[in-house]
Amino acid sequence: MPSLGGWEWIIIFVLPMILFICAMVSIAKHRAASGTEKVLWVLVSLIFPILGPILWFAIGKKSSNGAATQA
């Protein structure tokens, strides 16, 4: 079995960690999302550490912005 080199470790561990941290900061700073929405998105991101942040940036951030502009 071949061992993992430096780039493989970065792709497997560091990039998902950076994505997760960026999502947590984005969720915390998002003004349009209510407290309940933020808690739910943090829980989704904790339960699904790669899929949760991707979903936040793809649909969560946009849906919260739409709700704020309609009100």
Sine and cosine of phi, psi and omega as CSV:
sin_phi,cos_phi,sin_psi,cos_psi,sin_omega,cos_omega
0.00,0.00,0.81,-0.58,-0.01,-1.00
-0.96,0.30,0.56,-0.83,0.03,-1.00
-0.99,0.10,0.39,-0.92,0.00,-1.00
-0.99,0.12,0.68,-0.73,0.07,-1.00
-1.00,0.02,-0.14,-0.99,-0.06,-1.00
-0.89,0.45,-0.70,0.72,-0.04,-1.00
-0.92,0.39,-0.58,0.82,0.02,-1.00
-0.90,0.44,-0.63,0.77,0.03,-1.00
-0.91,0.42,-0.63,0.78,0.02,-1.00
-0.90,0.44,-0.70,0.71,-0.03,-1.00
-0.92,0.39,-0.65,0.76,-0.09,-1.00
-0.97,0.23,-0.61,0.79,-0.14,-0.99
-0.90,-0.43,-0.72,0.70,-0.15,-0.99
-0.96,0.27,-0.73,0.68,-0.03,-1.00
-0.89,0.47,-0.71,0.70,0.08,-1.00
-0.88,0.47,-0.57,0.82,0.04,-1.00
-0.91,0.40,-0.65,0.76,0.04,-1.00
-0.90,0.43,-0.68,0.73,0.05,-1.00
-0.86,0.51,-0.70,0.71,0.00,-1.00
-0.89,0.45,-0.72,0.69,-0.02,-1.00
-0.91,0.42,-0.68,0.74,0.03,-1.00
-0.88,0.47,-0.63,0.78,0.03,-1.00
-0.91,0.41,-0.67,0.74,0.00,-1.00
-0.88,0.47,-0.68,0.73,0.02,-1.00
-0.91,0.42,-0.68,0.74,0.01,-1.00
-0.89,0.45,-0.68,0.74,0.02,-1.00
-0.90,0.44,-0.70,0.72,-0.03,-1.00
-0.90,0.43,-0.60,0.80,-0.06,-1.00
-1.00,0.05,-0.20,0.98,-0.10,-1.00
-0.93,0.37,0.88,-0.48,-0.10,-0.99
-0.98,0.18,-0.51,0.86,-0.08,-1.00
-0.97,0.24,-0.41,0.91,-0.03,-1.00
-0.98,0.20,0.69,-0.73,0.05,-1.00
-0.97,0.24,0.14,-0.99,0.01,-1.00
-0.87,0.49,-0.64,0.77,0.01,-1.00
-0.91,0.41,-0.68,0.73,0.04,-1.00
-0.88,0.48,-0.67,0.74,0.00,-1.00
-0.89,0.45,-0.69,0.72,0.02,-1.00
-0.88,0.47,-0.70,0.72,0.01,-1.00
-0.89,0.46,-0.67,0.74,0.01,-1.00
-0.93,0.38,-0.59,0.80,0.07,-1.00
-0.90,0.43,-0.67,0.74,0.03,-1.00
-0.89,0.45,-0.69,0.73,0.04,-1.00
-0.87,0.49,-0.67,0.74,-0.01,-1.00
-0.93,0.36,-0.53,0.85,0.05,-1.00
-0.96,0.29,-0.63,0.78,-0.01,-1.00
-0.96,0.29,-0.64,0.77,0.01,-1.00
-0.86,-0.51,0.99,0.13,-0.18,-0.98
-0.89,0.46,-0.37,0.93,0.05,-1.00
-0.98,-0.21,-0.72,0.70,-0.03,-1.00
-0.94,0.34,-0.61,0.79,-0.02,-1.00
-0.85,0.53,-0.80,0.60,0.03,-1.00
-0.89,0.46,-0.60,0.80,0.03,-1.00
-0.90,0.45,-0.69,0.73,0.04,-1.00
-0.90,0.44,-0.63,0.78,0.02,-1.00
-0.86,0.51,-0.76,0.65,-0.03,-1.00
-0.94,0.33,-0.46,0.89,-0.03,-1.00
-0.99,0.13,-0.71,0.70,-0.11,-0.99
-0.80,-0.59,-0.54,0.84,-0.10,-1.00
-0.92,0.39,-0.71,0.70,-0.03,-1.00
-0.92,0.40,-0.63,0.77,-0.01,-1.00
-0.94,0.33,-0.66,0.75,-0.03,-1.00
-0.92,0.38,-0.56,0.83,0.05,-1.00
-0.94,0.34,-0.60,0.80,0.03,-1.00
-0.92,0.40,-0.65,0.76,0.02,-1.00
-0.89,0.45,-0.63,0.77,0.01,-1.00
-0.91,0.41,-0.59,0.81,-0.03,-1.00
-0.96,0.29,-0.58,0.82,-0.03,-1.00
-0.98,0.22,-0.40,0.91,0.01,-1.00
-0.99,0.17,-0.43,0.90,-0.07,-1.00
-0.97,0.25,0.00,0.00,0.00,0.00
